[in-house]
Amino acid sequence: MANLSSLRKKSVDEILRDTYKKRNSMGSQTFLGQPQQGMTIKQEEVAGYPCYFIMPENFTGKHLIYLYDSDYAFPVSKDEYDFSVTLARETGMCLCLPMYPLAPDKGCREVFMVLDAVYDHLVHKKKITDVILAGSGVGAGLALSMTLRSWKEGMIIPDKLLLLSPEVDSEFFDKVLENRLLNAYYGDGIFHSENYREFINKYWVGNMAGQLEYTSPINEDMRDLCDHLIIISGTEDIYNCYARELADKTVNAGLHVSYFEFPRMHHKFFHDKDLDETNHATLAIADLLTDSRNRIIDQYMYEIKERGEWSKRYPEIFKDNEATKYLVNNNISYKKYKKQSEFINLSRAATCRCFDEEVRKFILQYPMSTVVYLGCSLDAMFKRMDNGRVNWYNLDSPGKISIRRLYTTDSEREHTIVKSIDDMSWLDDIRCDIGFGLLFVCRDFFQYKTAAEVSKFLEKIYKKFQGAQVVFNAPSLGGKVAKNIYNRKNDVDYKKYRLYLNDPVRDISLWNVAYSVIHEDNIFKNISASKSWNKRTRLRFFYNAKINGERIIRLRLGTERYRIYRDGHLIRV
Protein backbone atom coordinates (compact mmCIF):
# COMPACT_ATOMS: atom_id res chain seq x y z
CA MET A 1 0.00 0.00 0.00
CA ALA A 2 1.41 3.37 -1.00
CA ASN A 3 1.93 5.80 1.83
CA LEU A 4 -0.46 8.69 2.36
CA SER A 5 1.90 11.45 1.24
CA SER A 6 2.59 9.79 -2.13
CA LEU A 7 -1.11 9.30 -2.74
CA ARG A 8 -1.84 12.94 -2.06
CA LYS A 9 0.96 14.20 -4.30
CA LYS A 10 -0.69 12.75 -7.40
CA SER A 11 -1.67 15.38 -9.94
CA VAL A 12 -5.03 15.54 -11.69
CA ASP A 13 -3.44 14.05 -14.83
CA GLU A 14 -1.95 11.17 -12.81
CA ILE A 15 -5.36 10.49 -11.23
CA LEU A 16 -6.86 10.50 -14.72
CA ARG A 17 -4.32 7.92 -15.97
CA ASP A 18 -4.84 5.77 -12.87
CA THR A 19 -8.59 5.90 -13.41
CA TYR A 20 -8.38 4.48 -16.93
CA LYS A 21 -5.80 1.93 -15.79
CA LYS A 22 -8.01 0.68 -12.96
CA ARG A 23 -11.08 0.63 -15.19
CA ASN A 24 -9.24 -1.56 -17.72
CA SER A 25 -8.00 -3.87 -14.98
CA MET A 26 -11.58 -4.46 -13.80
CA GLY A 27 -12.15 -6.40 -17.03
CA SER A 28 -15.42 -7.55 -18.52
CA GLN A 29 -18.53 -7.48 -16.33
CA THR A 30 -19.61 -10.98 -17.30
CA PHE A 31 -21.46 -11.38 -13.98
CA LEU A 32 -24.15 -8.89 -15.05
CA GLY A 33 -27.38 -10.59 -16.03
CA GLN A 34 -26.12 -14.07 -15.16
CA PRO A 35 -28.79 -16.48 -13.84
CA GLN A 36 -29.33 -16.41 -10.05
CA GLN A 37 -31.22 -19.01 -8.05
CA GLY A 38 -34.76 -17.84 -7.39
CA MET A 39 -34.29 -14.70 -9.51
CA THR A 40 -35.32 -13.58 -12.98
CA ILE A 41 -32.91 -11.05 -14.49
CA LYS A 42 -33.70 -9.04 -17.60
CA GLN A 43 -31.68 -6.41 -19.42
CA GLU A 44 -33.28 -3.40 -21.09
CA GLU A 45 -31.71 -0.40 -22.77
CA VAL A 46 -32.82 3.00 -21.47
CA ALA A 47 -31.43 6.24 -22.96
CA GLY A 48 -28.67 4.24 -24.63
CA TYR A 49 -27.42 2.56 -21.44
CA PRO A 50 -28.13 -0.95 -20.10
CA CYS A 51 -30.51 -1.30 -17.19
CA TYR A 52 -30.92 -4.60 -15.29
CA PHE A 53 -34.19 -5.66 -13.68
CA ILE A 54 -33.66 -8.25 -10.93
CA MET A 55 -36.99 -9.93 -10.06
CA PRO A 56 -37.18 -12.33 -7.07
CA GLU A 57 -39.61 -15.24 -6.85
CA ASN A 58 -41.21 -13.60 -3.80
CA PHE A 59 -41.95 -10.38 -5.73
CA THR A 60 -44.25 -8.08 -3.71
CA GLY A 61 -45.12 -5.60 -6.46
CA LYS A 62 -42.73 -2.88 -5.28
CA HIS A 63 -39.74 -1.61 -7.25
CA LEU A 64 -36.37 -0.46 -5.94
CA ILE A 65 -34.06 1.69 -8.07
CA TYR A 66 -30.52 1.01 -6.86
CA LEU A 67 -27.72 3.40 -7.90
CA TYR A 68 -24.39 1.70 -7.32
CA ASP A 69 -21.21 3.40 -6.07
CA SER A 70 -19.13 4.30 -9.12
CA ASP A 71 -16.60 6.42 -7.21
CA TYR A 72 -17.53 8.79 -10.06
CA ALA A 73 -15.56 6.80 -12.64
CA PHE A 74 -15.90 3.00 -12.31
CA PRO A 75 -18.46 0.36 -13.36
CA VAL A 76 -20.35 -1.70 -10.81
CA SER A 77 -18.20 -4.25 -8.97
CA LYS A 78 -19.04 -7.94 -8.58
CA ASP A 79 -19.40 -7.49 -4.80
CA GLU A 80 -21.90 -4.66 -5.17
CA TYR A 81 -23.85 -6.52 -7.84
CA ASP A 82 -24.12 -9.52 -5.48
CA PHE A 83 -25.27 -7.18 -2.71
CA SER A 84 -28.00 -5.75 -4.96
CA VAL A 85 -29.22 -9.29 -5.75
CA THR A 86 -29.32 -10.07 -2.02
CA LEU A 87 -31.28 -6.87 -1.41
CA ALA A 88 -33.85 -7.88 -4.05
CA ARG A 89 -34.18 -11.35 -2.49
CA GLU A 90 -34.53 -10.07 1.11
CA THR A 91 -37.07 -7.35 0.28
CA GLY A 92 -39.08 -9.20 -2.38
CA MET A 93 -38.76 -6.12 -4.60
CA CYS A 94 -37.86 -5.89 -8.26
CA LEU A 95 -34.49 -4.13 -8.22
CA CYS A 96 -33.66 -1.83 -11.11
CA LEU A 97 -29.89 -1.42 -11.56
CA PRO A 98 -29.00 1.23 -14.20
CA MET A 99 -25.50 1.44 -15.66
CA TYR A 100 -25.19 5.24 -15.78
CA PRO A 101 -22.42 7.29 -17.55
CA LEU A 102 -19.04 7.69 -15.83
CA ALA A 103 -16.38 10.35 -15.44
CA PRO A 104 -14.09 11.41 -17.01
CA ASP A 105 -15.98 10.61 -20.23
CA LYS A 106 -19.26 12.10 -18.99
CA GLY A 107 -20.21 14.47 -16.20
CA CYS A 108 -23.14 14.59 -13.82
CA ARG A 109 -25.35 16.47 -16.33
CA GLU A 110 -25.31 13.42 -18.63
CA VAL A 111 -25.73 11.10 -15.64
CA PHE A 112 -28.97 12.80 -14.58
CA MET A 113 -30.29 12.75 -18.13
CA VAL A 114 -29.96 8.95 -18.10
CA LEU A 115 -31.32 8.54 -14.55
CA ASP A 116 -34.30 10.78 -15.31
CA ALA A 117 -35.01 8.57 -18.34
CA VAL A 118 -34.83 5.45 -16.14
CA TYR A 119 -37.22 7.00 -13.61
CA ASP A 120 -39.59 8.08 -16.36
CA HIS A 121 -39.37 4.60 -17.92
CA LEU A 122 -40.57 3.00 -14.67
CA VAL A 123 -43.21 5.54 -13.72
CA HIS A 124 -44.78 6.26 -17.11
CA LYS A 125 -43.97 3.43 -19.50
CA LYS A 126 -44.19 0.60 -16.95
CA LYS A 127 -46.93 2.43 -14.98
CA ILE A 128 -45.16 1.80 -11.65
CA THR A 129 -46.04 4.25 -8.89
CA ASP A 130 -44.69 2.34 -5.88
CA VAL A 131 -40.99 3.18 -6.12
CA ILE A 132 -38.16 3.26 -3.58
CA LEU A 133 -34.84 4.95 -4.36
CA ALA A 134 -31.54 3.62 -3.01
CA GLY A 135 -27.87 4.23 -3.57
CA SER A 136 -24.42 3.68 -2.13
CA GLY A 137 -21.46 6.05 -2.08
CA VAL A 138 -21.67 8.33 -5.13
CA GLY A 139 -24.91 6.53 -6.04
CA ALA A 140 -26.37 7.61 -2.69
CA GLY A 141 -25.65 11.24 -3.57
CA LEU A 142 -27.38 10.72 -6.92
CA ALA A 143 -30.38 9.10 -5.21
CA LEU A 144 -30.64 12.03 -2.77
CA SER A 145 -30.47 14.51 -5.67
CA MET A 146 -33.15 12.64 -7.63
CA THR A 147 -35.47 12.63 -4.60
CA LEU A 148 -34.99 16.36 -4.00
CA ARG A 149 -35.65 17.10 -7.67
CA SER A 150 -38.72 14.85 -7.80
CA TRP A 151 -40.78 17.01 -5.45
CA LYS A 152 -39.36 20.25 -6.84
CA GLU A 153 -40.31 19.30 -10.41
CA GLY A 154 -43.66 17.69 -9.62
CA MET A 155 -42.61 14.09 -10.26
CA ILE A 156 -43.71 11.10 -8.20
CA ILE A 157 -41.83 11.20 -4.91
CA PRO A 158 -40.20 7.90 -3.85
CA ASP A 159 -41.84 6.28 -0.84
CA LYS A 160 -38.51 5.76 0.88
CA LEU A 161 -34.88 6.71 0.34
CA LEU A 162 -31.99 4.40 1.31
CA LEU A 163 -28.47 5.87 1.44
CA LEU A 164 -25.45 3.62 2.10
CA SER A 165 -22.11 5.29 2.99
CA PRO A 166 -23.37 8.43 1.20
CA GLU A 167 -21.14 10.87 -0.71
CA VAL A 168 -23.42 13.90 -0.86
CA ASP A 169 -21.23 16.94 -1.58
CA SER A 170 -19.18 16.66 -4.78
CA GLU A 171 -18.30 20.38 -4.58
CA PHE A 172 -17.17 20.12 -0.94
CA PHE A 173 -18.72 23.41 0.18
CA ASP A 174 -18.38 22.58 3.87
CA LYS A 175 -14.68 23.14 4.53
CA VAL A 176 -14.91 21.83 8.10
CA LEU A 177 -16.13 18.45 6.82
CA GLU A 178 -13.66 18.42 3.93
CA ASN A 179 -10.83 19.14 6.35
CA ARG A 180 -11.75 15.90 8.13
CA LEU A 181 -11.43 14.07 4.82
CA LEU A 182 -8.06 15.67 4.11
CA ASN A 183 -6.76 14.47 7.46
CA ALA A 184 -8.19 10.97 7.25
CA TYR A 185 -6.82 7.79 5.71
CA TYR A 186 -8.36 4.37 6.00
CA GLY A 187 -6.99 0.88 5.63
CA ASP A 188 -9.37 0.07 2.78
CA GLY A 189 -7.33 2.42 0.58
CA ILE A 190 -9.79 5.31 0.34
CA PHE A 191 -8.33 8.76 0.69
CA HIS A 192 -9.14 12.37 -0.20
CA SER A 193 -6.88 15.10 -1.54
CA GLU A 194 -7.15 18.57 -3.03
CA ASN A 195 -6.15 17.14 -6.43
CA TYR A 196 -8.84 14.47 -6.14
CA ARG A 197 -11.33 17.27 -5.49
CA GLU A 198 -10.07 19.07 -8.63
CA PHE A 199 -10.49 15.86 -10.64
CA ILE A 200 -14.11 15.56 -9.48
CA ASN A 201 -14.74 19.24 -10.17
CA LYS A 202 -13.28 19.05 -13.69
CA TYR A 203 -14.68 15.74 -14.90
CA TRP A 204 -17.86 15.27 -12.83
CA VAL A 205 -19.24 18.64 -11.71
CA GLY A 206 -18.23 20.55 -14.83
CA ASN A 207 -20.71 23.24 -15.89
CA MET A 208 -23.20 22.14 -13.20
CA ALA A 209 -21.18 23.97 -10.54
CA GLY A 210 -23.36 25.74 -8.00
CA GLN A 211 -26.52 23.78 -8.85
CA LEU A 212 -26.73 22.18 -5.43
CA GLU A 213 -29.60 19.78 -6.11
CA TYR A 214 -27.31 18.09 -8.65
CA THR A 215 -23.83 18.40 -7.10
CA SER A 216 -24.19 18.96 -3.34
CA PRO A 217 -27.65 17.83 -2.23
CA ILE A 218 -26.70 17.89 1.46
CA ASN A 219 -26.88 21.69 1.29
CA GLU A 220 -30.48 21.71 0.03
CA ASP A 221 -33.76 22.12 1.95
CA MET A 222 -34.77 18.67 3.22
CA ARG A 223 -38.18 19.40 4.73
CA ASP A 224 -40.28 17.62 2.06
CA LEU A 225 -37.76 14.97 1.07
CA CYS A 226 -39.70 11.70 1.55
CA ASP A 227 -41.69 9.73 4.11
CA HIS A 228 -38.76 7.71 5.43
CA LEU A 229 -35.00 8.25 5.05
CA ILE A 230 -32.65 5.35 5.91
CA ILE A 231 -28.91 6.01 6.27
CA ILE A 232 -26.27 3.31 6.84
CA SER A 233 -22.64 4.14 7.62
CA GLY A 234 -19.61 2.85 9.51
CA THR A 235 -17.43 4.78 11.94
CA GLU A 236 -14.39 3.99 9.76
CA ASP A 237 -16.12 5.14 6.59
CA ILE A 238 -14.21 8.14 5.22
CA TYR A 239 -17.56 9.81 4.45
CA ASN A 240 -19.01 9.08 7.89
CA CYS A 241 -18.88 12.76 8.82
CA TYR A 242 -21.24 13.50 5.92
CA ALA A 243 -23.60 10.70 6.96
CA ARG A 244 -23.79 12.13 10.48
CA GLU A 245 -24.31 15.66 9.18
CA LEU A 246 -27.09 14.51 6.84
CA ALA A 247 -28.79 12.53 9.62
CA ASP A 248 -28.71 15.54 11.98
CA LYS A 249 -29.98 17.91 9.30
CA THR A 250 -32.88 15.71 8.24
CA VAL A 251 -33.92 14.95 11.83
CA ASN A 252 -33.95 18.71 12.55
CA ALA A 253 -36.08 19.18 9.42
CA GLY A 254 -38.70 16.90 11.00
CA LEU A 255 -38.17 13.86 8.76
CA HIS A 256 -38.62 10.23 9.77
CA VAL A 257 -34.96 9.12 9.76
CA SER A 258 -33.43 5.75 10.59
CA TYR A 259 -29.66 6.15 10.92
CA PHE A 260 -27.52 3.09 11.63
CA GLU A 261 -23.83 3.55 12.32
CA PHE A 262 -21.70 0.42 12.70
CA PRO A 263 -18.54 0.65 14.86
CA ARG A 264 -15.20 0.00 13.10
CA MET A 265 -16.89 -0.55 9.72
CA HIS A 266 -15.29 0.95 6.60
CA HIS A 267 -16.68 2.38 3.36
CA LYS A 268 -18.76 -0.27 1.53
CA PHE A 269 -18.50 -2.72 4.45
CA PHE A 270 -21.93 -4.11 3.47
CA HIS A 271 -20.29 -5.85 0.49
CA ASP A 272 -18.34 -8.17 2.80
CA LYS A 273 -20.46 -11.30 3.28
CA ASP A 274 -18.22 -12.63 6.06
CA LEU A 275 -19.01 -9.79 8.48
CA ASP A 276 -21.79 -10.09 11.07
CA GLU A 277 -22.31 -6.34 10.65
CA THR A 278 -23.06 -6.87 6.95
CA ASN A 279 -25.75 -9.40 7.80
CA HIS A 280 -27.23 -7.11 10.45
CA ALA A 281 -27.20 -4.12 8.09
CA THR A 282 -28.84 -6.11 5.26
CA LEU A 283 -31.58 -7.50 7.51
CA ALA A 284 -32.23 -4.09 9.10
CA ILE A 285 -32.47 -2.49 5.63
CA ALA A 286 -34.93 -5.20 4.49
CA ASP A 287 -37.09 -4.70 7.60
CA LEU A 288 -37.17 -0.92 7.17
CA LEU A 289 -37.86 -1.02 3.43
CA THR A 290 -40.68 -3.56 3.78
CA ASP A 291 -42.17 -2.09 7.00
CA SER A 292 -41.63 -5.39 8.80
CA ARG A 293 -39.66 -6.34 11.90
CA ASN A 294 -39.33 -10.09 11.77
CA ARG A 295 -35.81 -10.31 10.31
CA ILE A 296 -33.83 -8.48 12.98
CA ILE A 297 -35.58 -5.39 14.36
CA ASP A 298 -37.72 -7.51 16.67
CA GLN A 299 -34.49 -8.85 18.15
CA TYR A 300 -33.21 -5.30 18.68
CA MET A 301 -36.42 -4.60 20.58
CA TYR A 302 -36.04 -7.54 22.99
CA GLU A 303 -35.78 -5.27 26.04
CA ILE A 304 -39.35 -4.05 25.51
CA LYS A 305 -40.47 -7.65 25.87
CA GLU A 306 -38.35 -7.99 29.01
CA ARG A 307 -39.82 -4.94 30.70
CA GLY A 308 -43.34 -5.89 29.65
CA GLU A 309 -42.87 -9.37 31.14
CA TRP A 310 -41.46 -7.96 34.38
CA SER A 311 -44.49 -5.69 34.68
CA LYS A 312 -46.79 -8.73 34.45
CA ARG A 313 -44.79 -11.17 36.57
CA TYR A 314 -43.31 -8.84 39.21
CA PRO A 315 -45.63 -5.80 39.38
CA GLU A 316 -44.66 -5.24 43.02
CA ILE A 317 -41.02 -4.78 41.91
CA PHE A 318 -41.22 -2.92 38.60
CA LYS A 319 -43.92 -1.47 36.37
CA ASP A 320 -43.49 -0.13 32.83
CA ASN A 321 -46.84 0.85 31.34
CA GLU A 322 -45.28 2.01 28.05
CA ALA A 323 -43.73 -1.42 27.39
CA THR A 324 -46.93 -3.23 28.39
CA LYS A 325 -49.06 -1.00 26.14
CA TYR A 326 -46.68 -1.48 23.22
CA LEU A 327 -46.74 -5.27 23.49
CA VAL A 328 -50.54 -5.28 23.64
CA ASN A 329 -50.83 -3.14 20.49
CA ASN A 330 -48.03 -4.73 18.45
CA ASN A 331 -47.73 -8.33 17.33
CA ILE A 332 -43.98 -8.90 17.58
CA SER A 333 -42.13 -12.13 16.94
CA TYR A 334 -39.39 -13.06 19.41
CA LYS A 335 -38.50 -16.49 18.06
CA LYS A 336 -34.77 -15.83 18.45
CA TYR A 337 -35.20 -14.19 21.83
CA LYS A 338 -33.03 -15.92 24.42
CA LYS A 339 -34.87 -16.58 27.66
CA GLN A 340 -33.05 -15.73 30.88
CA SER A 341 -33.28 -17.47 34.23
CA GLU A 342 -35.84 -16.26 36.75
CA PHE A 343 -33.13 -14.80 38.99
CA ILE A 344 -31.60 -12.81 36.12
CA ASN A 345 -35.03 -11.38 35.29
CA LEU A 346 -35.61 -10.54 38.95
CA SER A 347 -32.25 -8.83 39.32
CA ARG A 348 -32.74 -6.79 36.14
CA ALA A 349 -36.23 -5.75 37.20
CA ALA A 350 -34.91 -4.82 40.65
CA THR A 351 -32.09 -2.80 39.05
CA CYS A 352 -34.57 -0.84 36.93
CA ARG A 353 -36.69 -0.24 40.01
CA CYS A 354 -33.69 1.11 41.93
CA PHE A 355 -32.78 3.51 39.11
CA ASP A 356 -36.37 4.73 38.97
CA GLU A 357 -36.36 5.31 42.73
CA GLU A 358 -33.07 7.25 42.70
CA VAL A 359 -34.16 9.41 39.76
CA ARG A 360 -37.56 10.01 41.38
CA LYS A 361 -35.92 11.07 44.67
CA PHE A 362 -33.59 13.43 42.81
CA ILE A 363 -36.46 15.04 40.88
CA LEU A 364 -38.51 15.44 44.07
CA GLN A 365 -35.58 17.31 45.59
CA TYR A 366 -34.78 19.27 42.42
CA PRO A 367 -38.07 19.55 40.48
CA MET A 368 -36.64 21.85 37.77
CA SER A 369 -33.47 19.83 37.28
CA THR A 370 -31.88 18.23 34.19
CA VAL A 371 -31.49 14.45 33.87
CA VAL A 372 -29.14 12.91 31.29
CA TYR A 373 -29.79 9.21 30.61
CA LEU A 374 -26.57 7.74 29.17
CA GLY A 375 -27.15 4.60 27.12
CA CYS A 376 -30.91 5.03 27.27
CA SER A 377 -31.51 2.32 24.62
CA LEU A 378 -35.29 1.80 24.37
CA ASP A 379 -36.11 2.71 27.97
CA ALA A 380 -38.86 5.35 28.18
CA MET A 381 -37.89 6.34 31.74
CA PHE A 382 -38.85 9.98 31.15
CA LYS A 383 -42.51 9.01 30.78
CA ARG A 384 -42.35 7.24 34.18
CA MET A 385 -40.52 10.11 35.89
CA ASP A 386 -41.90 13.29 34.33
CA ASN A 387 -43.13 15.85 36.88
CA GLY A 388 -44.11 18.46 34.29
CA ARG A 389 -40.95 20.55 34.79
CA VAL A 390 -37.85 18.37 34.54
CA ASN A 391 -35.54 18.79 31.52
CA TRP A 392 -34.48 15.39 30.07
CA TYR A 393 -31.79 14.13 27.69
CA ASN A 394 -31.64 10.62 26.19
CA LEU A 395 -28.28 9.61 24.74
CA ASP A 396 -27.29 6.55 22.75
CA SER A 397 -25.65 5.39 19.51
CA PRO A 398 -27.33 6.06 16.13
CA GLY A 399 -28.52 2.47 15.62
CA LYS A 400 -30.14 2.26 19.06
CA ILE A 401 -31.83 5.66 18.62
CA SER A 402 -33.16 4.61 15.20
CA ILE A 403 -34.80 1.54 16.77
CA ARG A 404 -35.95 3.67 19.72
CA ARG A 405 -37.84 5.97 17.36
CA LEU A 406 -39.83 2.98 16.14
CA TYR A 407 -40.95 2.49 19.76
CA THR A 408 -41.33 5.95 21.27
CA THR A 409 -40.97 9.62 20.35
CA ASP A 410 -39.66 12.55 22.37
CA SER A 411 -42.16 14.40 24.52
CA GLU A 412 -42.02 18.06 25.49
CA ARG A 413 -38.81 18.82 27.45
CA GLU A 414 -37.30 15.53 26.25
CA HIS A 415 -34.27 15.70 23.94
CA THR A 416 -32.22 13.05 22.14
CA ILE A 417 -28.45 13.12 21.60
CA VAL A 418 -27.35 10.67 18.92
CA LYS A 419 -23.79 9.80 19.91
CA SER A 420 -21.78 7.00 21.44
CA ILE A 421 -21.39 7.38 25.22
CA ASP A 422 -17.61 7.16 24.84
CA ASP A 423 -17.70 10.13 22.45
CA MET A 424 -17.51 12.70 25.23
CA SER A 425 -18.39 15.56 22.87
CA TRP A 426 -22.00 14.99 24.01
CA LEU A 427 -21.10 17.00 27.12
CA ASP A 428 -21.21 20.12 24.93
CA ASP A 429 -24.75 19.26 23.78
CA ILE A 430 -26.25 19.53 27.26
CA ARG A 431 -27.98 22.86 27.90
CA CYS A 432 -28.85 23.39 31.54
CA ASP A 433 -28.46 25.59 34.59
CA ILE A 434 -26.63 23.30 36.97
CA GLY A 435 -27.95 25.40 39.82
CA PHE A 436 -31.31 23.70 39.36
CA GLY A 437 -29.72 20.24 39.62
CA LEU A 438 -28.07 17.86 37.16
CA LEU A 439 -28.14 14.04 37.30
CA PHE A 440 -26.42 11.54 34.99
CA VAL A 441 -28.02 8.08 34.81
CA CYS A 442 -25.61 5.26 33.87
CA ARG A 443 -27.48 1.96 33.99
CA ASP A 444 -25.16 -1.05 33.36
CA PHE A 445 -22.66 1.08 31.43
CA PHE A 446 -19.88 1.21 34.03
CA GLN A 447 -19.91 -2.51 34.83
CA TYR A 448 -17.96 -3.40 31.67
CA LYS A 449 -15.19 -0.88 32.39
CA THR A 450 -12.27 -0.96 34.81
CA ALA A 451 -12.20 1.31 37.85
CA ALA A 452 -9.52 3.42 36.13
CA GLU A 453 -11.72 3.84 33.02
CA VAL A 454 -14.75 4.81 35.12
CA SER A 455 -12.63 7.30 37.08
CA LYS A 456 -11.41 8.89 33.83
CA PHE A 457 -14.97 9.07 32.49
CA LEU A 458 -16.29 10.75 35.65
CA GLU A 459 -13.37 13.18 35.69
CA LYS A 460 -14.51 14.59 32.33
CA ILE A 461 -18.04 15.11 33.67
CA TYR A 462 -16.63 16.65 36.87
CA LYS A 463 -14.51 19.18 34.96
CA LYS A 464 -17.52 20.27 32.88
CA PHE A 465 -20.25 20.10 35.54
CA GLN A 466 -18.92 20.36 39.09
CA GLY A 467 -21.60 19.52 41.59
CA ALA A 468 -23.46 17.16 39.25
CA GLN A 469 -24.69 13.80 40.51
CA VAL A 470 -24.29 10.37 38.92
CA VAL A 471 -26.32 7.23 39.62
CA PHE A 472 -24.93 3.87 38.51
CA ASN A 473 -24.88 0.20 39.45
CA ALA A 474 -21.86 -1.93 40.29
CA PRO A 475 -21.32 -5.37 41.85
CA SER A 476 -19.05 -6.35 44.71
CA LEU A 477 -16.07 -8.59 43.90
CA GLY A 478 -18.12 -11.68 44.77
CA GLY A 479 -21.02 -10.44 42.66
CA LYS A 480 -18.73 -9.76 39.69
CA VAL A 481 -17.20 -13.26 39.88
CA ALA A 482 -20.62 -14.92 40.19
CA LYS A 483 -22.03 -12.98 37.22
CA ASN A 484 -19.06 -13.80 35.01
CA ILE A 485 -19.23 -17.51 35.89
CA TYR A 486 -22.96 -17.61 35.08
CA ASN A 487 -22.54 -15.70 31.81
CA ARG A 488 -19.61 -17.85 30.71
CA LYS A 489 -21.73 -20.97 31.14
CA ASN A 490 -24.84 -19.60 29.43
CA ASP A 491 -23.54 -17.27 26.72
CA VAL A 492 -20.62 -18.00 24.40
CA ASP A 493 -20.37 -14.33 23.38
CA TYR A 494 -20.83 -12.93 26.87
CA LYS A 495 -19.46 -9.52 27.81
CA LYS A 496 -17.14 -9.69 30.82
CA TYR A 497 -17.95 -7.66 33.93
CA ARG A 498 -14.88 -5.71 35.06
CA LEU A 499 -15.86 -3.06 37.63
CA TYR A 500 -16.47 -3.99 41.25
CA LEU A 501 -16.78 -1.95 44.46
CA ASN A 502 -16.56 -3.72 47.80
CA ASP A 503 -16.66 -0.48 49.81
CA PRO A 504 -18.04 2.30 47.56
CA VAL A 505 -17.27 5.13 50.00
CA ARG A 506 -13.63 4.14 50.37
CA ASP A 507 -13.08 2.93 46.79
CA ILE A 508 -14.62 6.00 45.12
CA SER A 509 -12.69 8.41 47.36
CA LEU A 510 -9.53 6.96 45.77
CA TRP A 511 -10.74 8.15 42.36
CA ASN A 512 -11.13 11.74 43.54
CA VAL A 513 -11.42 13.10 47.09
CA ALA A 514 -14.00 15.62 45.81
CA TYR A 515 -16.48 12.80 45.09
CA SER A 516 -18.92 11.78 47.80
CA VAL A 517 -21.41 8.92 47.96
CA ILE A 518 -24.94 10.21 48.64
CA HIS A 519 -26.59 6.82 48.74
CA GLU A 520 -25.68 3.17 48.14
CA ASP A 521 -27.68 0.02 48.71
CA ASN A 522 -28.30 -3.52 47.53
CA ILE A 523 -30.70 -3.65 44.58
CA PHE A 524 -32.85 -6.21 46.48
CA LYS A 525 -33.35 -4.05 49.56
CA ASN A 526 -37.04 -3.93 50.59
CA ILE A 527 -37.80 -6.90 48.32
CA SER A 528 -38.94 -10.08 50.07
CA ALA A 529 -38.42 -13.56 48.68
CA SER A 530 -41.62 -14.89 47.17
CA LYS A 531 -42.90 -18.42 47.66
CA SER A 532 -43.70 -18.50 43.95
CA TRP A 533 -39.99 -18.37 43.07
CA ASN A 534 -38.27 -21.68 42.42
CA LYS A 535 -35.73 -23.03 44.90
CA ARG A 536 -32.68 -22.07 42.81
CA THR A 537 -33.91 -18.50 42.50
CA ARG A 538 -34.47 -18.19 46.26
CA LEU A 539 -30.98 -19.57 46.99
CA ARG A 540 -29.36 -17.08 44.56
CA PHE A 541 -31.47 -14.27 46.05
CA PHE A 542 -30.23 -14.96 49.59
CA TYR A 543 -26.64 -15.50 48.40
CA ASN A 544 -26.71 -12.17 46.57
CA ALA A 545 -27.86 -10.43 49.75
CA LYS A 546 -25.04 -12.07 51.72
CA ILE A 547 -22.25 -10.98 49.34
CA ASN A 548 -23.97 -7.66 48.52
CA GLY A 549 -23.73 -8.79 44.92
CA GLU A 550 -25.26 -5.80 43.12
CA ARG A 551 -25.44 -2.21 44.33
CA ILE A 552 -27.05 1.02 43.22
CA ILE A 553 -24.86 4.04 43.97
CA ARG A 554 -25.61 7.77 43.78
CA LEU A 555 -22.57 9.96 43.67
CA ARG A 556 -21.94 13.70 43.94
CA LEU A 557 -19.06 15.08 41.88
CA GLY A 558 -17.70 17.96 43.95
CA THR A 559 -19.47 20.48 46.16
CA GLU A 560 -23.14 20.80 45.42
CA ARG A 561 -24.67 24.29 45.16
CA TYR A 562 -28.13 23.65 43.79
CA ARG A 563 -31.05 26.04 44.10
CA ILE A 564 -34.14 24.21 45.31
CA TYR A 565 -37.51 25.52 44.09
CA ARG A 566 -41.04 24.74 45.20
CA ASP A 567 -43.93 26.07 43.09
CA GLY A 568 -41.60 28.46 41.33
CA HIS A 569 -40.20 29.98 44.55
CA LEU A 570 -36.60 29.66 45.77
CA ILE A 571 -36.62 27.98 49.18
CA ARG A 572 -32.92 27.12 49.67
CA VAL A 573 -29.48 27.66 48.11
PyMOL commands that set and color helices and strands:
alter all, ss='L'
color gray80, all
select helices_A, chain A and resi 4-8+12-25+78-91+108-125+138-152+175-182+194-208+212-215+217-219+240-252+269-271+276-290+297-300+302-313+321-329+342-365+381-385+398-407+424-429+434-436+446-448+451-464+477-490+504-509+535-547
alter helices_A, ss='H'
color red, helices_A
select strands_A, chain A and resi 39-46+49-56+63-67+94-98+131-136+160-164+228-236+257-266+370-374+391-396+414-418+438-442+469-475+515-522+550-557+564-566+569-572
alter strands_A, ss='S'
color yellow, strands_A
deselect
rebuild
show_as cartoon
